[in-house]
C-alpha cells in the first residue's frame, strides 16, 4: 500500500510584502542612477522627487554660504571692536595724565593762575523777604 498521508512541503514563495529583497527606496535610487526612470511609466513621480532633492541641495548650499558669510562679518566686527577698545583705553589714559593737578598747574603758570592752597569758602546769601 502506498502511503497517502504525505506531508506537503511549502514551496519557496516570496511573501506578499516583500519586493524581492530590495526596498522600494533602493530600487528607485538604482533607477535614478541608472537612468531607466526616464523611460518608465511613473516618470513624473520620480522626476518630482528628483527636482525636490536638487532644490533641497541648493537650499543647503545657499544656507551654508550665508552662514559662512555671517561668520566672516562677525570676525571682522570683533577685530574692529578690539581696535576701538584699545584706542579708547589709550585716549582715557592720555586724558588722565593730562588732567592731573601738577600738569594743569604747570600749564596755567604762564597765565598767572596757581592751584588753591586753602579750601574754597562757601558764600551764603540770605533770601530777600517778600513784601505783602
Protein Blocks (a to p, Z undefined) as FASTA:
>chain_A
ZZfkbccdddddddfkbgghpafklmmmmmmmnopmmmmmklmmmmmmmmmmmmmmmmmm
mmmmmmmmmmmmmmmmmmmmmmmmmmmmmmmmmmmmmmpmklmmmmmmmnopacdfbdcd
ddddddddddZZ
